[in-house]
Amino acid sequence: TEKEYPKNTVVGLFEQQAAKTPGNIAVEFNEERITYDVLNKKANQLARKLHKQGVKPDDFVGIIAERSIDMMIGIYGIIKAGGVYVPIDPEYPEERINFILSDCAPKVVETNKANIKIKKQIPVIDLTDYKTWNEDNTNLKAMNKRDGLLYCIYTSGTTGTPKATCVNNDSFVNLLNWYVTEFEIKYDDKILLMASVCFDLAQKNLYASLICGGSLF
């Protein structure tokens, strides 16, 4: 509790790194790659699209996406907009998906899987639609506060109804700083994301390499 850590948000740390290493590969999925510069610009475009849908700081935004570069852009776009991302596995039973959406009442849902059936009337952004990427791609004014929320994860629900757990920026940056320090993650390192993006312990891997100049696989 006495160790110093960056007094910043995940967005701030990522943007600093994107400015330092714009040409480095940020994410690789199968044969696809995206640089820090392109990831940052696409996330900015998506954040502005979310603002047009009414997303404000601490608003929940669902993301129902298969593993892909689009999924990563989707997550970073949400946090750049100041939103709180709620990851939902597209392979979840329809009943569980709709329970989570009803419970957290997101302003918007992002998806890259068109056959998801959403019962509730919620605006949907298709991450595979080229029209999503027609906004200004420059960095936005900082929307995140250190004491503001970053993400919301739902428990498995094996002992009853799934329950939401929310994590704020400041405590997460503290964890992230420990992680990259403890494992000495650097600009030429690669991190393999194996766990489900809906699993709490996987969250730090979505950011660890990308605040150090490394690559996420």
C-alpha positions in Angstrom: 0.0 0.0 0.0 3.0 2.3 0.3 4.5 1.6 -3.1 4.3 4.4 -5.7 2.3 3.9 -8.9 1.4 6.1 -11.8 -1.3 8.7 -11.0 -2.9 8.2 -14.3 -5.7 6.3 -16.0 -5.3 3.3 -18.4 -6.2 5.6 -21.3 -3.6 8.1 -20.3 -0.9 5.4 -20.1 -1.8 3.8 -23.4 -1.9 7.2 -25.2 1.6 8.0 -23.8 2.9 4.7 -25.1 1.2 5.1 -28.5 3.0 8.4 -28.9 6.3 6.8 -28.1 6.0 3.6 -30.2 3.4 4.4 -33.0 4.8 1.8 -35.4 5.1 -1.1 -32.9 2.7 -4.0 -33.3 0.1 -3.6 -30.5 -2.1 -6.6 -31.2 -1.8 -9.7 -33.4 -4.6 -12.1 -34.1 -4.0 -15.0 -36.5 -2.6 -13.3 -39.6 -3.9 -9.8 -38.6 -1.8 -7.1 -37.0 -2.5 -3.6 -35.8 0.0 -0.9 -34.8 -0.2 1.3 -31.7 -1.0 4.3 -33.9 -3.8 2.6 -35.8 -5.3 1.1 -32.7 -5.3 4.5 -31.0 -6.9 6.2 -33.9 -9.6 3.6 -34.4 -10.4 3.7 -30.7 -10.7 7.5 -30.9 -13.2 7.1 -33.8 -15.2 4.6 -31.9 -15.2 6.7 -28.8 -16.8 9.6 -30.8 -19.4 7.2 -32.2 -20.2 6.2 -28.7 -20.6 9.9 -27.6 -23.1 10.4 -30.4 -25.0 7.5 -28.9 -25.1 9.4 -25.6 -22.4 7.5 -23.7 -21.0 9.6 -20.9 -18.4 8.9 -18.1 -19.4 5.9 -16.0 -22.1 4.8 -18.4 -22.1 1.0 -19.1 -21.4 -0.3 -22.6 -21.7 -4.0 -23.4 -19.3 -5.7 -25.7 -20.4 -9.0 -27.1 -17.5 -9.9 -29.4 -15.5 -12.9 -30.5 -11.7 -12.7 -30.0 -10.4 -10.4 -32.7 -8.6 -7.1 -33.2 -12.1 -5.5 -33.5 -12.7 -6.7 -29.9 -9.6 -4.8 -28.7 -10.6 -1.7 -30.5 -14.0 -2.0 -29.1 -12.7 -2.1 -25.5 -10.3 0.7 -25.9 -13.0 2.8 -27.7 -15.3 2.4 -24.7 -12.8 3.5 -22.1 -11.6 6.4 -24.3 -15.3 7.5 -24.3 -15.3 7.4 -20.5 -17.6 4.4 -20.5 -17.4 1.2 -18.4 -17.1 -1.9 -20.5 -19.1 -5.0 -19.7 -17.6 -8.0 -21.5 -20.1 -10.6 -22.5 -19.1 -13.9 -24.2 -21.1 -14.4 -27.4 -21.1 -18.1 -26.6 -23.1 -17.5 -23.4 -26.7 -18.9 -23.4 -29.1 -16.3 -24.7 -30.8 -16.2 -21.3 -27.5 -15.2 -19.5 -26.7 -12.6 -22.1 -30.1 -10.9 -21.8 -30.0 -11.1 -18.0 -26.7 -9.2 -17.9 -28.0 -6.6 -20.4 -31.1 -6.1 -18.4 -29.2 -5.9 -15.1 -26.5 -3.4 -16.2 -28.7 -1.5 -18.6 -25.9 -0.4 -21.0 -26.3 2.7 -23.2 -24.9 0.8 -26.2 -23.9 -2.7 -27.1 -20.9 -3.3 -29.4 -20.7 -6.6 -31.3 -18.9 -8.3 -34.2 -21.3 -11.2 -34.2 -24.4 -10.3 -36.1 -26.6 -13.2 -34.9 -26.7 -12.3 -31.2 -30.4 -11.9 -30.2 -30.9 -9.0 -27.9 -34.4 -8.8 -26.4 -34.0 -5.3 -24.9 -34.1 -2.3 -27.2 -30.5 -1.2 -26.9 -28.5 0.7 -29.7 -26.0 -1.7 -31.3 -22.7 -0.7 -32.9 -21.3 -3.3 -35.4 -17.6 -3.3 -35.1 -17.3 -4.9 -38.6 -19.3 -2.1 -40.3 -17.0 0.4 -42.2 -19.4 3.2 -41.3 -18.3 2.9 -37.7 -14.9 4.3 -38.6 -15.9 7.7 -40.2 -15.3 9.9 -37.2 -12.3 12.1 -36.3 -9.4 10.0 -35.2 -7.4 12.4 -33.0 -7.2 11.9 -29.2 -10.2 13.1 -27.3 -10.2 15.3 -24.2 -9.6 13.0 -21.2 -13.0 11.6 -20.2 -11.7 9.2 -17.5 -11.3 10.0 -13.8 -9.0 8.1 -11.6 -11.9 7.3 -9.2 -14.2 6.5 -12.1 -15.1 3.0 -13.2 -13.2 1.1 -15.8 -15.0 -2.2 -16.3 -17.8 -4.4 -14.9 -17.5 -8.2 -14.7 -20.3 -10.6 -13.9 -19.7 -13.7 -11.7 -20.5 -17.1 -13.2 -23.8 -17.4 -11.3 -23.1 -21.0 -10.4 -24.4 -20.3 -6.8 -27.4 -18.3 -8.0 -27.9 -15.2 -10.0 -24.8 -13.7 -11.7 -23.5 -10.6 -9.8 -21.8 -7.6 -11.1 -18.3 -6.5 -9.8 -17.1 -3.1 -10.8 -13.4 -1.9 -10.8 -12.2 1.7 -10.9 -9.3 3.1 -12.8 -7.1 4.0 -9.8 -7.1 0.5 -8.2 -6.6 -1.1 -11.6 -3.6 1.0 -12.5 -2.1 0.1 -9.1 -2.5 -3.6 -10.0 -1.3 -3.0 -13.5 1.8 -1.3 -12.3 2.6 -4.2 -10.0 2.1 -6.7 -12.8 4.4 -5.0 -15.4 7.0 -4.4 -12.7 6.9 -7.9 -11.1 7.3 -9.6 -14.5 9.5 -6.9 -16.0 7.3 -6.4 -19.1 9.1 -4.3 -21.7 8.6 -2.9 -25.3 9.9 -6.1 -27.0 7.8 -8.6 -25.0 4.8 -10.5 -26.2 1.8 -11.5 -24.0 -0.5 -14.3 -24.9 -4.1 -13.8 -23.9 -5.5 -17.2 -23.2 -8.3 -16.6 -20.6 -11.7 -15.4 -21.6 -12.1 -11.7 -21.8 -15.0 -12.1 -19.4 -12.7 -13.4 -16.7 -11.5 -10.8 -14.2 -7.9 -11.9 -14.0 -7.6 -11.6 -17.8 -8.2 -7.8 -17.7 -4.6 -6.9 -16.8 -3.4 -8.7 -19.9 -5.5 -6.5 -22.1 -3.3 -3.5 -21.1 0.0 -4.7 -19.7 1.9 -5.0 -23.0 0.1 -2.0 -24.4 1.4 0.4 -21.8 5.0 -0.9 -22.3 5.3 -0.9 -26.1 5.0 -4.7 -26.4 2.5 -6.9 -28.3 -0.6 -8.8 -27.3 -1.3 -12.1 -29.0 
